[in-house]
């Protein structure tokens, strides 16, 4: 075996792809430098041939050092085998402690594997099986050698299929996709809030008959200014962004002293003026004003009932909530660039951090209180959606990852990788690739933690939700890792245990009674969509991407278990897309690798083919205007068998500006800062939506499909 062959063999042992098929179906080999760097990020020394040889030996023998696997994840009604390693010939007792506290024996199977010497000891391998009648849930495997070592690990039994999906097949339902920060109302402070979410859900459900509202990720950003603009680059996915709190909806606001109430009214008066600015959202000014107001409200004594509710919330939040609030308090006091984050403050358990935990008690309590208020207002928004007749209610969006120096990266230890970030390889849509600046989960360390951080994240998001959209769900199968300092093109794929990650997702959604939608766009292996279907996870179809080699795919051939929409937040609203504004923008920003004339010609050909398909279905007249064309393509997707249809709020009001141009930063384009406006550039308020004729026309288009 050559040195390169050894390196590739080591990479394969750790799930690192040594070659991949690009968007153009061309096979590409991954460079040795990339393989060494990604292995290094995984904690596998591979800088030279000697290290590679040693790491190969270690990869072969490491499982034999474990009494039990890192974790066992299986599917209900299946007998799952697992192995136990013991000194050869030594008896071992293996049992299961179920979630309800009962004890079950694990059955040993008659499987012979030759023992091998490990660190000077002859070690044997015994094979056991998880009984097939264990109920779905979070259980624990135990193993004990008589008079010797003891071990335990997580045993997760997951549902074979999400039952909520089957309940959707009786009829087609539609919902509204919106960017909450972009929406204003007479009561919001320049940025949409949870009260606006409740009001929009009420309008969509009770006035227009929609069944869900899909909201952008509302994960928490930094606790200090400046805030990260992208909702897809949070500091944590386990907690919520206080930017979206509506101050006046907090019960204690009504009990403020007159002087403090007047100050909040002053903050509000200034902030409300920004609601009519159609140019750019200013999160920082809004957050600064809200923090001042929230600190005043926080000081108001709570009633016995309210205090008990807050204390219960903190008990449920436990250590994770404590550590998150501590991180917020530390960041407020010391900033994010303090060198002590790499030393004294490196993780929640250092002595220096424990000292700060005691000193910053009041600030920690404030940040826990903020999360409680977020939780209350999110619960109220979801209740409003269901009370309005929605079958699903609020559907939350799960971002792919978090900031490199954020709360999750700090608190979750080695479950989060250092030395690499995730993104996407070059493709037809982003010909230079994408760098998302997010550290990935470490596949092995996550399993060793019993998938607890992943479970906790999902439970938090599903706490007040009828559905969850998983952005880039392909990342639960494989993620594009980019070594630090390299371009997106210099990355490679790293595999994950998708049966574990998808299974746990299904388990937590089943318990929450929620629908799961996976954004399964882009380059992926053919088996991915089949596997998601088997587990009851809906896929995603975007009209403009449903194109065969020579013509658009007829909507009648779309998948049934799917959320189908015309556009997405990474494309212009439909009116802008029909005008080719995405090509013009990418050309201005220098994002095209091919001649712009070729890009425009191909894009126009594909768009015209979709419009012609609508004409052949009798859904579009020859000389239709832009609004009629937008209606027609929505009628077209309503012809699909997809159980869910999605309407973008920007389409419902006639907006043309794109919310986000992938591959750019704020110096190039105001991503995630575009307030909701109509085709003439006038701000559209929440109060305007119930009587908005453009909105009503688009709803009728779904009904006419």
VOGU-3710 file (C-alpha; in Angstrom, 3 decimals, decimal comma):
1> xxxxxxxxxx> 0,000/0,000/0,000  1,457/3,384/-1,004  1,627/6,287/1,410  -1,295/7,987/-0,374  -3,280/4,757/-0,237  -2,683/4,589/3,506  -3,847/8,178/3,942  -6,986/7,469/1,956  -7,638/4,304/3,940  -7,326/6,262/7,183
11> xxxxxxxxxx> -9,686/8,925/5,881  -12,239/6,285/4,904  -12,047/4,732/8,400  -13,084/8,074/9,856  -15,812/8,873/7,324  -13,787/11,396/5,334  -14,437/11,270/1,593  -11,364/10,842/-0,587  -13,298/11,680/-3,763  -16,735/13,070/-4,583
21> xxxxxxxxxx> -19,056/13,779/-7,497  -19,593/17,489/-8,111  -22,739/19,279/-9,259  -21,609/18,708/-12,860  -21,321/14,916/-12,223  -17,527/15,066/-12,603  -15,587/12,858/-10,172  -13,012/14,830/-8,175  -10,207/13,443/-6,001  -9,604/15,151/-2,665
31> xxxxxxxxxx> -6,065/16,413/-2,145  -3,753/14,855/0,421  -3,455/18,250/2,142  -7,214/18,435/2,630  -7,375/14,870/3,955  -4,604/15,549/6,483  -6,234/18,800/7,623  -9,715/17,310/8,044  -8,335/14,291/9,893  -6,464/16,702/12,148
41> xxxxxxxxxx> -9,708/18,549/12,898  -11,195/15,188/13,885  -8,322/14,685/16,312  -6,593/12,062/14,159  -2,848/12,811/13,701  -1,983/12,514/10,010  0,719/15,088/9,342  3,230/12,561/8,031  3,389/8,939/6,916  4,486/7,713/10,340
51> xxxxxxxxxx> 1,458/9,309/12,002  -0,845/7,900/9,340  0,466/4,369/9,883  0,066/4,700/13,650  -3,430/6,154/13,286  -4,488/3,236/11,093  -3,412/0,798/13,792  -5,233/2,850/16,433  -8,428/2,997/14,344  -8,391/-0,787/14,109
61> xxxxxxxxxx> -7,849/-1,466/17,792  -9,696/1,444/19,473  -13,147/-0,255/19,514  -11,617/-3,223/21,382  -10,689/-0,934/24,265  -14,343/-0,079/24,894  -16,496/-2,262/27,111  -19,613/-0,849/25,369  -20,080/1,173/22,183  -20,186/4,958/22,468
71> xxxxxxxxxx> -23,960/4,817/21,927  -26,512/2,499/20,372  -29,330/3,946/18,253  -31,885/1,601/16,753  -35,416/1,474/15,344  -38,458/0,102/17,133  -39,476/-3,510/16,446  -35,957/-4,413/15,333  -33,509/-6,572/17,246  -30,329/-4,490/17,202
81> xxxxxxxxxx> -27,002/-6,232/17,724  -24,106/-4,610/19,578  -20,748/-5,820/20,823  -19,165/-5,915/24,274  -15,409/-6,251/24,810  -14,115/-8,053/27,901  -10,948/-9,832/28,977  -11,131/-13,130/27,132  -13,150/-15,752/29,004  -14,482/-13,292/31,613
91> xxxxxxxxxx> -18,253/-13,331/32,303  -20,140/-10,065/31,746  -23,651/-9,008/32,698  -25,441/-6,740/30,219  -28,830/-5,155/30,822  -31,049/-2,242/29,813  -32,559/0,359/32,103  -35,556/1,710/30,231  -36,781/5,268/30,350  -39,565/4,304/32,762
101> xxxxxxxxxx> -37,066/2,747/35,165  -37,644/-0,935/34,442  -34,790/-3,391/33,899  -34,515/-5,639/30,857  -31,865/-8,232/30,044  -29,949/-8,020/26,790  -29,784/-11,382/25,026  -26,368/-12,766/24,189  -26,028/-14,198/20,705  -23,977/-17,190/19,667
111> xxxxxxxxxx> -21,419/-15,313/17,580  -17,772/-16,293/17,782  -15,042/-13,744/17,107  -11,416/-14,618/17,715  -9,942/-12,716/20,672  -7,053/-10,362/20,118  -4,329/-8,848/22,217  -4,985/-5,250/23,237  -2,390/-3,371/25,296  -0,946/-6,654/26,527
121> xxxxxxxxxx> -4,323/-8,194/27,454  -6,213/-10,852/25,486  -9,633/-9,319/24,798  -12,725/-11,135/23,608  -15,783/-9,830/21,803  -19,311/-10,872/22,823  -22,379/-10,015/20,769  -25,673/-9,031/22,392  -29,043/-7,862/21,070  -31,506/-5,174/22,135
131> xxxxxxxxxx> -34,962/-6,795/22,437  -37,293/-5,847/19,613  -40,144/-4,928/21,958  -38,377/-2,021/23,704  -40,555/1,087/23,305  -39,174/4,173/21,535  -37,338/6,397/23,956  -34,081/7,250/25,702  -32,795/4,230/27,590  -29,427/3,166/29,007
141> xxxxxxxxxx> -27,276/0,119/28,289  -25,258/-1,252/31,216  -22,410/-3,776/31,284  -20,527/-5,056/34,286  -17,682/-7,528/34,546  -17,709/-9,562/37,736  -15,329/-7,863/40,127  -14,138/-5,565/37,379  -15,041/-2,618/35,182  -18,524/-1,218/34,692
151> xxxxxxxxxx> -19,776/0,859/31,747  -22,962/2,389/30,437  -24,016/4,136/27,270  -27,096/5,675/25,706  -29,578/3,356/24,025  -31,988/5,263/21,823  -34,935/3,432/20,285  -36,514/5,549/17,555  -39,884/5,281/15,788  -39,775/3,527/12,444
161> xxxxxxxxxx> -41,737/6,374/10,874  -43,070/9,748/11,942  -46,822/9,253/12,282  -47,634/12,957/11,910  -46,678/12,747/8,231  -49,288/10,098/7,462  -51,952/12,348/8,981  -51,215/14,982/6,323  -52,093/12,810/3,337  -55,858/13,358/3,591
171> xxxxxxxxxx> -55,654/16,707/1,769  -53,257/19,361/0,532  -52,430/22,156/2,974  -50,618/25,448/2,511  -48,743/27,829/4,725  -46,822/31,084/4,713  -43,013/31,355/4,855  -41,763/34,572/6,395  -38,701/36,333/7,742  -39,923/37,565/11,118
181> xxxxxxxxxx> -37,289/40,294/11,540  -38,406/41,906/8,250  -42,003/42,446/9,355  -43,260/45,514/11,174  -46,494/46,476/12,889  -47,861/49,446/14,775  -46,585/47,821/17,973  -43,155/46,544/16,908  -39,909/48,446/17,396  -38,452/48,459/13,900
191> xxxxxxxxxx> -38,029/44,668/13,843  -40,766/42,027/13,829  -41,500/40,357/17,151  -43,351/37,420/18,676  -46,525/39,483/18,920  -46,325/40,075/15,177  -45,866/36,345/14,661  -49,058/35,664/16,618  -50,977/38,286/14,618  -49,744/36,999/11,259
201> xxxxxxxxxx> -50,602/33,428/12,223  -54,094/34,568/13,175  -54,539/36,329/9,832  -53,178/33,434/7,790  -55,299/30,893/9,649  -58,598/32,652/10,270  -58,763/34,946/7,214  -56,999/32,928/4,517  -57,306/29,322/5,722  -53,588/28,528/5,923
211> xxxxxxxxxx> -52,330/25,703/8,110  -48,865/26,867/9,172  -46,419/29,741/9,302  -42,788/28,852/8,631  -40,546/31,352/10,391  -36,817/31,960/9,914  -34,466/30,574/12,592  -35,053/32,479/15,826  -31,954/31,082/17,545  -30,148/33,469/19,876
221> xxxxxxxxxx> -27,586/35,934/18,571  -24,943/37,721/20,646  -26,049/39,387/23,903  -24,090/42,527/22,978  -23,811/44,785/19,950  -23,179/44,460/17,089  -25,565/41,617/16,328  -24,924/39,069/13,607  -27,389/39,857/10,814  -27,900/36,309/9,555
231> xxxxxxxxxx> -30,474/34,214/11,438  -28,614/31,211/10,015  -25,423/32,066/11,939  -26,561/32,109/15,581  -24,476/31,849/18,702  -26,616/28,924/19,877  -29,373/26,741/18,476  -30,546/25,758/21,967  -31,923/29,148/23,015  -33,997/31,961/21,541
241> xxxxxxxxxx> -33,201/35,491/20,381  -34,526/38,126/22,845  -34,566/40,613/19,953  -38,040/39,241/19,157  -39,557/39,958/22,591  -42,526/42,324/22,624  -41,915/44,408/25,735  -45,506/45,490/26,292  -46,715/41,868/26,312  -44,704/41,063/29,454
251> xxxxxxxxxx> -47,070/40,969/32,423  -44,760/43,028/34,655  -44,627/45,916/32,169  -48,047/47,046/33,383  -46,674/47,274/36,943  -43,738/49,550/36,200  -43,290/52,726/38,192  -44,677/55,742/36,268  -41,152/57,071/35,742  -39,919/53,790/34,247
261> xxxxxxxxxx> -43,081/53,329/32,188  -42,511/56,771/30,687  -38,934/55,809/29,765  -40,148/52,683/27,968  -42,787/54,730/26,156  -39,987/57,027/25,020  -37,892/54,085/23,756  -40,936/52,763/21,930  -41,823/56,095/20,337  -38,355/56,396/18,827
271> xxxxxxxxxx> -38,292/52,772/17,663  -41,739/52,830/16,062  -40,605/55,575/13,700  -38,263/53,079/12,045  -41,201/50,862/11,065  -41,853/52,958/7,969  -38,275/52,894/6,673  -38,257/50,618/3,587  -34,484/50,703/3,081  -32,727/48,696/5,758
281> xxxxxxxxxx> -33,456/47,045/9,096  -31,370/48,276/12,027  -31,265/45,391/14,498  -28,666/47,055/16,676  -30,734/50,154/17,483  -33,775/48,014/18,203  -31,868/45,599/20,427  -30,187/48,428/22,345  -33,571/50,020/23,072  -35,179/46,711/24,013
291> xxxxxxxxxx> -32,380/45,774/26,407  -32,802/49,084/28,232  -36,535/48,510/28,485  -36,176/44,864/29,476  -33,800/45,680/32,298  -36,421/48,017/33,725  -39,141/45,381/33,460  -36,878/42,730/34,964  -36,595/44,775/38,167  -40,351/44,706/38,762
301> xxxxxxxxxx> -41,204/42,249/41,569  -43,057/39,223/40,263  -46,186/37,802/41,819  -45,886/34,498/43,648  -47,446/32,718/40,674  -45,125/34,358/38,158  -42,059/33,753/40,302  -42,951/30,084/40,671  -43,345/29,774/36,898  -39,938/31,377/36,342
311> xxxxxxxxxx> -38,268/29,098/38,867  -39,833/26,050/37,252  -38,553/27,181/33,857  -35,049/27,477/35,327  -35,261/24,023/36,892  -36,254/22,492/33,563  -33,495/24,423/31,791  -30,965/23,066/34,260  -27,231/23,298/33,741  -27,563/24,123/30,047
321> xxxxxxxxxx> -29,601/27,244/30,774  -27,223/28,219/33,592  -24,184/27,876/31,337  -25,794/29,767/28,468  -26,773/32,645/30,764  -23,255/32,611/32,232  -21,763/32,862/28,736  -24,017/35,839/28,011  -22,970/37,553/31,241  -19,279/36,888/30,582
331> xxxxxxxxxx> -19,605/38,225/27,038  -21,315/41,361/28,320  -18,559/42,002/30,849  -15,453/40,980/28,924  -16,441/41,102/25,257  -15,844/38,350/22,730  -12,193/39,197/21,961  -10,780/38,861/25,477  -7,762/36,489/25,282  -9,011/34,708/28,415
341> xxxxxxxxxx> -11,611/32,899/26,263  -8,681/30,792/25,052  -7,425/30,162/28,569  -9,130/30,966/31,870  -12,593/31,122/30,288  -12,095/28,297/27,805  -15,099/26,262/28,991  -17,793/26,382/31,700  -15,842/24,262/34,169  -12,678/26,278/34,718
351> xxxxxxxxxx> -11,900/27,748/38,144  -11,947/31,280/36,734  -15,363/30,727/35,203  -16,719/29,379/38,481  -15,554/32,567/40,185  -17,355/34,630/37,559  -20,464/32,472/37,954  -20,679/33,620/41,571  -19,850/37,247/40,847  -22,260/37,651/37,937
361> xxxxxxxxxx> -25,293/36,099/39,585  -27,623/39,038/38,888  -26,635/39,225/35,224  -26,979/35,455/34,832  -30,461/35,598/36,334  -31,403/38,371/33,857  -30,451/36,259/30,857  -32,366/33,289/32,207  -35,356/35,604/32,645  -35,051/36,733/29,015
371> xxxxxxxxxx> -35,292/33,121/27,882  -38,363/32,627/30,057  -40,066/35,616/28,449  -39,141/34,310/24,981  -40,615/30,952/25,916  -43,866/32,512/27,105  -44,291/34,636/23,997  -43,422/31,804/21,630  -45,990/29,615/23,362  -48,586/32,369/22,942
381> xxxxxxxxxx> -47,807/32,686/19,209  -48,191/28,959/18,647  -51,462/28,910/20,605  -52,738/31,799/18,492  -51,922/29,838/15,334  -53,795/26,768/16,521  -56,717/28,866/17,789  -56,941/30,383/14,300  -57,689/26,922/12,921  -54,226/25,953/11,710
391> xxxxxxxxxx> -53,528/22,217/11,544  -49,795/22,666/12,152  -49,266/26,148/13,584  -45,790/27,593/13,909  -43,064/25,743/12,010  -39,545/26,597/13,106  -36,416/26,583/10,972  -33,285/24,823/12,264  -30,035/26,400/11,083  -27,137/24,171/10,004
401> xxxxxxxxxx> -24,777/25,350/12,723  -23,538/28,099/15,029  -20,823/30,715/15,314  -17,286/29,548/15,964  -16,938/31,612/19,160  -20,519/31,417/20,297  -22,288/29,943/23,298  -22,698/26,431/21,876  -19,084/26,161/20,746  -18,061/27,235/24,266
411> xxxxxxxxxx> -20,449/25,057/26,251  -20,598/21,814/24,267  -16,916/20,949/24,475  -15,397/18,537/22,004  -18,795/17,685/20,499  -18,075/20,760/18,357  -15,050/20,651/16,034  -12,165/23,117/16,038  -10,008/23,465/12,948  -12,693/23,251/10,267
421> xxxxxxxxxx> -15,928/24,905/9,243  -18,813/23,792/7,051  -20,108/25,075/3,762  -20,851/23,834/0,275  -18,672/22,926/-2,700  -18,886/24,920/-5,915  -22,111/24,351/-7,814  -24,170/25,895/-10,580  -25,878/28,267/-8,149  -22,713/29,277/-6,232
431> xxxxxxxxxx> -19,822/28,698/-8,560  -17,187/29,664/-5,983  -18,617/27,453/-3,267  -19,964/28,605/0,096  -18,232/29,227/3,422  -20,729/29,219/6,291  -18,164/29,792/9,077  -19,819/27,234/11,342  -17,988/24,493/13,222  -19,491/21,040/12,608
441> xxxxxxxxxx> -20,558/18,415/15,088  -17,788/15,901/15,794  -19,421/12,589/14,776  -17,612/10,403/17,320  -17,665/12,847/20,243  -21,364/13,502/19,748  -22,032/9,767/20,014  -19,839/9,546/23,112  -22,041/12,184/24,731  -25,052/10,007/23,991
451> xxxxxxxxxx> -26,297/12,582/21,452  -27,449/14,680/24,416  -26,525/18,079/22,895  -28,392/17,193/19,702  -31,431/15,972/21,646  -31,486/19,103/23,798  -31,322/21,341/20,741  -34,249/19,573/19,074  -36,365/19,616/22,224  -35,872/23,344/22,634
461> xxxxxxxxxx> -36,952/24,106/19,080  -39,925/21,740/19,189  -41,137/22,988/22,574  -43,683/25,363/21,006  -44,007/24,169/17,432  -46,172/22,109/15,143  -43,343/21,571/12,709  -39,639/21,950/12,086  -37,807/22,631/8,843  -34,241/21,315/8,911
471> xxxxxxxxxx> -32,036/23,488/6,762  -29,626/21,426/4,642  -30,839/18,131/6,070  -28,246/16,473/3,832  -25,831/17,564/6,578  -27,220/14,803/8,793  -25,823/12,366/6,217  -22,653/14,200/5,228  -21,272/17,721/5,596  -18,799/19,650/3,482
481> xxxxxxxxxx> -15,865/20,408/5,820  -13,478/23,222/4,941  -10,085/23,239/6,705  -9,265/26,527/8,428  -7,710/29,033/6,073  -8,825/27,258/2,916  -11,393/28,129/0,271  -14,680/26,191/0,014  -13,309/24,374/-3,043  -10,546/22,859/-0,884
491> xxxxxxxxxx> -12,933/20,919/1,337  -14,361/17,425/1,392  -17,364/15,547/2,756  -17,431/13,968/6,204  -20,021/11,295/6,886  -22,359/11,159/9,876  -24,424/8,349/11,328  -27,612/9,423/9,579  -29,603/6,554/11,050  -28,858/7,947/14,499
501> xxxxxxxxxx> -29,360/11,634/13,648  -32,501/11,188/11,566  -33,831/8,634/14,037  -33,430/11,002/16,990  -35,016/13,800/14,966  -38,009/11,563/14,285  -38,209/10,501/17,933  -38,266/14,053/19,271  -40,713/15,217/16,600  -42,991/12,265/17,341
511> xxxxxxxxxx> -43,042/13,190/20,996  -43,816/16,820/20,139  -46,512/15,866/17,619  -44,643/17,828/14,965  -44,119/17,619/11,216  -40,519/17,447/9,945  -39,514/19,019/6,637  -36,004/18,411/5,345  -34,464/20,906/2,946  -33,003/18,249/0,659
521> xxxxxxxxxx> -31,810/20,470/-2,185  -28,396/20,516/-3,819  -25,990/17,666/-4,475  -26,817/14,451/-2,622  -26,772/10,699/-3,042  -29,912/9,143/-4,572  -30,666/7,087/-1,471  -31,057/10,176/0,727  -34,579/11,070/-0,366  -35,652/7,436/-0,185
531> xxxxxxxxxx> -34,399/7,161/3,381  -36,131/10,376/4,469  -39,370/9,115/2,942  -39,081/5,824/4,822  -38,754/7,708/8,121  -41,707/10,007/7,371  -39,621/13,157/6,828  -40,991/15,505/4,178  -38,682/16,669/1,422  -38,498/20,064/-0,271
541> xxxxxxxxxx> -39,288/21,023/-3,844  -38,649/24,465/-5,329  -40,373/25,058/-8,665  -37,328/26,598/-10,341  -35,119/23,658/-9,333  -37,524/20,928/-10,485  -36,027/20,687/-13,951  -35,095/17,660/-15,980  -32,378/17,498/-18,600  -34,454/19,189/-21,275
551> xxxxxxxxxx> -37,656/20,470/-19,674  -39,252/21,276/-16,310  -40,648/18,321/-14,410  -44,464/18,313/-14,554  -45,884/19,152/-11,121  -47,973/15,986/-11,204  -44,684/14,061/-10,900  -43,525/15,837/-7,726  -43,250/13,879/-4,503  -46,282/13,570/-2,255
561> xxxxxxxxxx> -44,390/13,673/1,034  -42,999/17,098/0,321  -43,277/20,821/0,980  -43,404/22,449/-2,438  -42,995/26,167/-3,061  -42,144/28,455/-5,938  -39,166/30,160/-4,323  -36,945/30,209/-1,226  -35,161/32,850/0,873  -31,927/32,407/-1,109
571> xxxxxxxxxx> -33,674/33,421/-4,350  -35,395/36,685/-5,246  -39,144/36,866/-4,723  -40,925/35,407/-7,735  -41,520/38,787/-9,416  -37,789/39,501/-9,231  -36,839/36,012/-10,325  -39,054/36,256/-13,410  -37,173/39,426/-14,327  -33,790/37,686/-13,971
581> xxxxxxxxxx> -32,712/39,950/-11,122  -30,712/37,145/-9,472  -28,444/36,951/-12,527  -28,018/40,726/-12,610  -27,123/40,802/-8,922  -24,641/37,937/-9,103  -23,030/39,603/-12,121  -22,664/42,925/-10,276  -21,121/41,150/-7,300  -18,666/39,109/-9,376
591> xxxxxxxxxx> -20,104/35,750/-8,356  -20,391/34,266/-11,834  -17,748/31,954/-13,254  -19,302/31,900/-16,730  -20,097/34,676/-19,194  -23,113/36,654/-18,015  -24,786/36,433/-21,428  -24,664/32,637/-21,252  -26,074/32,721/-17,713  -28,931/35,016/-18,766
601> xxxxxxxxxx> -29,758/32,930/-21,804  -29,884/29,657/-19,867  -31,865/31,201/-17,039  -34,383/32,767/-19,420  -34,760/29,473/-21,250  -35,572/27,622/-18,034  -37,961/30,319/-16,762  -39,768/30,498/-20,071  -40,137/26,721/-20,090  -41,885/26,871/-16,704
611> xxxxxxxxxx> -44,219/29,639/-17,893  -44,971/27,661/-21,050  -45,817/24,657/-18,890  -48,313/26,852/-17,032  -49,807/27,964/-20,349  -50,232/24,404/-21,578  -52,111/23,653/-18,359  -54,440/26,588/-19,025  -53,129/28,471/-16,003  -51,615/31,475/-17,792
621> xxxxxxxxxx> -52,815/33,676/-20,636  -50,276/34,644/-23,347  -49,955/38,346/-22,495  -50,049/38,056/-18,721  -48,494/40,731/-16,525  -46,016/39,967/-13,754  -48,650/39,537/-11,028  -50,587/37,130/-13,243  -47,413/35,169/-13,929  -46,728/34,929/-10,185
631> xxxxxxxxxx> -50,272/33,652/-9,633  -49,884/31,145/-12,467  -46,745/29,485/-11,120  -48,455/29,128/-7,747  -51,414/27,497/-9,495  -48,891/25,216/-11,154  -47,409/23,875/-7,915  -50,939/23,408/-6,561  -51,300/20,749/-9,267  -48,646/18,689/-7,484
641> xxxxxxxxxx> -49,547/15,861/-5,088  -47,371/17,466/-2,379  -49,073/17,440/0,999  -47,760/20,911/1,866  -47,526/24,009/-0,286  -45,499/27,032/0,698  -46,205/30,662/-0,121  -43,505/33,252/0,540  -44,783/36,379/2,263  -42,669/38,460/-0,111
651> xxxxxxxxxx> -44,665/37,007/-3,016  -47,926/37,642/-1,185  -47,243/41,395/-1,046  -45,366/41,897/-4,343  -41,849/42,410/-2,967  -38,995/42,029/-5,495  -35,820/42,322/-3,409  -33,898/39,211/-2,369  -33,414/38,650/1,377  -30,077/36,878/1,046
661> xxxxxxxxxx> -27,504/36,460/-1,683  -25,388/33,397/-0,795  -21,652/33,871/-1,067  -21,698/37,545/-0,041  -21,190/39,572/3,117  -22,673/42,847/4,351  -20,123/44,887/2,416  -21,454/43,424/-0,808  -25,185/43,098/-0,127  -27,506/43,877/2,844
671> xxxxxxxxxx> -28,340/40,249/3,530  -31,130/39,645/6,052  -31,738/43,394/6,411  -34,481/43,967/3,819  -37,791/45,093/5,373  -41,021/43,781/3,883  -42,343/46,088/1,154  -44,647/45,911/-1,854  -43,761/46,203/-5,538  -43,565/50,008/-5,236
681> xxxxxxxxxx> -41,168/49,864/-2,311  -43,754/50,822/0,314  -43,502/49,113/3,694  -46,227/46,530/4,312  -47,382/46,380/7,923  -48,846/43,378/9,717  -52,133/45,247/10,032  -52,308/45,549/6,239  -52,176/41,823/5,549  -55,769/40,830/6,268
691> xxxxxxxxxx> -57,055/43,218/3,607  -54,156/42,959/1,151  -55,604/42,131/-2,283  -52,314/40,773/-3,646  -52,208/38,360/-0,732  -55,821/37,311/-1,288  -55,204/36,802/-5,014  -52,277/34,489/-4,350  -54,330/32,482/-1,872  -57,022/32,132/-4,529
701> xxxxx> -54,356/30,917/-6,954  -53,659/27,990/-4,661  -57,356/27,213/-4,606  -57,595/27,469/-8,405  -54,727/25,026/-8,932
//
